[in-house]
Structure formats: C-alpha cells, structure tokens
Amino acid sequence: MSENIKLIPLNCPNCGAVINLPENSKFGYCEYCSSQLRYDDGTRSYSVVDQSEIERILLEKNKKEHVAQVRDDKAEHRNKSLLSVQKWWILVFVFHAIFMLLSPTIYLLKSVVAAILIIACWVIMPIVLAILKPRDAWGSRIGVFFLFGVTFTALFYIEMLIIQAIR
C-alpha cells in the first residue's frame, strides 16, 4: 500500500523561487539559488540556514574524517613496520643457520678457500644484518653488528668444540 506524499509549495526567501517541499520535511534546498532552508514544524514557517553553521558542520565532519584517516594510516604503518621486523628476524635466523652449516667446513675441509669463505661470512653477515635492520627492530645498527658478530663467533667456537669432541 503506497502512501501519497503531499507537496507544499513555498517561496525561497532569497530568490523568491517556488520550492516544493514534502509535507513532513524539515529541511529543503532551493534549486535556483542553492540556499539551504530549514522549516519549522506546525506553522510551516521557514528561515535560511546560517551559512557559517553549515561551514562549521562541514569542517567538523572533515575533521572527523581526517582524524579517522590519520588513525588508519598509523595502523597501516604499524602493520607494515611489524611485518618488516618479522621478515628481518627470519633473515637473522636464516643467516645463523647458513653460518652454522658453513663453519664446520673449515675444520673438515682444512683448505684456505674454506677458511676465507667462513671468515667472509663471519664479517659480512653481521654487516648485512645491521644494514637491513628496520628502524623499529631491536637496538641500533652498530649494536646489531656487534651482537651478531658475537653470536657468530660463539656459534663457530661451539661447533668447533662439538666437532673436536666427536672426532
């Protein structure tokens, strides 16, 4: 069952154009002069909406949208930062695993090439990890270099002790 909407013709107070307003509406818009109109209940009297109030409302809306956008941008940055830190830690573990697999070659192969390879890894891997360290990851770049230099050294000596104990 459809309901017929009764239109009430009114004149715009700014330009005098006829405005057809649905009976139950409280707000209207003049198609000719772009005035936004507010209608009171009961008497059907009308007044032009204060333009400064409209601008204040729009500014408040824009402010809320901006705050929401900034919040979303911060959350996105935080997620990207967390992902880059996680990738870096995976790289840290991969480099340590590679070093642990390569370091016994010095003892087992007893060659100059193997010694140069392991020493290069011993120096280069901490440098690469320090350079690739994300800003939000633990410590400073120099601290990371020294920490991983120590861990690679400890891994090397522990592996050498294990290999000597096995032989």
C-alpha positions in Angstrom: 0.0 0.0 0.0 1.7 3.2 -1.1 1.3 6.5 0.6 0.9 9.7 -1.4 3.2 12.5 -0.3 1.7 15.9 -0.3 3.9 18.7 -1.6 3.6 22.1 -0.1 4.7 25.0 -2.4 6.7 27.7 -0.7 8.8 30.6 -1.9 12.5 30.8 -1.3 13.2 33.8 1.0 16.4 34.6 -1.0 15.3 34.5 -4.6 11.5 34.0 -4.5 11.5 30.8 -6.5 8.8 28.3 -5.8 10.1 25.3 -3.7 8.0 22.2 -3.5 8.6 20.6 -0.1 7.2 17.3 1.1 4.8 17.8 3.9 6.8 16.1 6.6 10.2 17.6 5.6 12.1 19.9 8.0 14.8 20.8 5.5 14.8 22.0 1.9 17.1 23.2 -0.9 16.5 25.9 -3.4 17.4 24.6 -6.8 17.9 28.1 -8.2 20.0 30.0 -5.6 21.4 27.0 -3.7 20.0 28.2 -0.4 19.6 25.6 2.2 16.4 26.1 4.1 15.1 24.9 7.5 11.3 24.6 8.1 9.7 24.7 11.5 7.1 22.2 12.4 3.5 23.2 12.7 3.4 26.7 11.2 5.4 25.8 8.1 7.4 29.0 8.5 10.9 28.9 7.1 14.3 30.6 7.5 17.6 30.4 5.7 20.1 28.1 7.4 23.1 30.1 8.7 25.9 29.5 6.2 28.5 29.7 8.9 26.8 26.9 10.8 26.8 24.8 7.6 30.5 25.5 7.2 31.2 24.6 10.9 29.3 21.3 10.5 31.3 20.5 7.3 34.6 21.4 9.0 33.7 19.2 11.9 32.8 16.4 9.5 36.1 16.9 7.6 38.0 16.9 10.9 36.5 13.6 11.9 37.2 12.1 8.5 40.8 13.4 8.8 41.3 12.0 12.3 40.0 8.7 11.1 42.3 8.7 8.1 45.3 9.6 10.3 44.4 6.7 12.6 44.1 4.3 9.7 47.4 5.5 8.3 49.1 4.9 11.6 47.6 1.5 11.9 48.8 0.6 8.4 52.3 2.0 9.1 52.4 -0.1 12.4 51.4 -3.2 10.5 54.0 -2.6 7.7 56.6 -1.9 10.4 55.7 -5.1 12.3 55.9 -7.1 9.0 59.3 -5.7 8.1 60.7 -6.5 11.6 59.3 -10.1 11.3 61.0 -10.5 7.9 64.2 -9.2 9.4 64.1 -11.7 12.3 63.6 -14.5 9.8 66.6 -13.3 7.9 68.6 -13.3 11.2 67.7 -16.9 11.8 68.4 -17.9 8.2 71.9 -16.3 8.3 72.7 -18.0 11.5 71.6 -21.4 10.1 73.7 -20.8 7.0 76.7 -19.9 9.1 76.2 -23.0 11.2 76.2 -25.1 8.1 79.2 -23.4 6.6 81.5 -23.1 9.6 82.3 -26.8 10.0 83.8 -26.8 6.5 86.9 -25.1 7.8 87.7 -27.9 10.2 86.5 -30.7 7.9 88.0 -29.4 4.6 91.1 -27.8 6.0 91.5 -25.6 3.0 92.4 -21.9 2.6 89.3 -21.3 0.4 87.0 -22.7 3.1 88.8 -20.5 5.7 88.4 -17.4 3.6 84.7 -18.3 3.0 83.8 -18.7 6.6 85.8 -15.5 7.7 84.0 -13.6 4.9 80.6 -14.9 6.2 81.7 -14.1 9.8 82.3 -10.5 8.9 79.8 -9.9 6.1 76.6 -11.4 7.6 76.6 -9.1 10.7 77.2 -6.1 8.4 74.3 -7.1 6.1 72.0 -7.7 9.1 72.9 -4.3 10.6 72.3 -2.6 7.2 69.0 -4.3 6.6 67.7 -3.8 10.2 64.4 -2.0 10.2 64.0 1.2 12.3 61.6 -0.5 14.7 63.7 -3.6 15.2 65.7 -4.1 18.4 68.8 -1.8 19.0 71.0 0.4 16.9 72.8 -0.7 13.8 76.2 -0.8 15.5 74.7 -2.7 18.4 73.2 -5.2 16.0 76.5 -5.6 14.2 78.4 -6.3 17.4 75.7 -8.6 18.8 75.6 -10.8 15.7 79.4 -10.7 15.4 79.4 -12.2 18.9 76.7 -14.7 18.2 78.5 -15.9 15.0 81.8 -16.2 17.0 80.0 -18.2 19.7 78.4 -20.5 17.2 81.7 -21.0 15.4 83.6 -22.0 18.6 80.7 -24.1 19.9 80.6 -26.0 16.6 84.4 -26.5 16.7 84.2 -27.9 20.2 81.4 -30.3 19.2 83.4 -31.4 16.1 86.6 -32.0 18.2 84.6 -33.9 20.8 83.1 -36.1 18.1 86.5 -36.9 16.5 
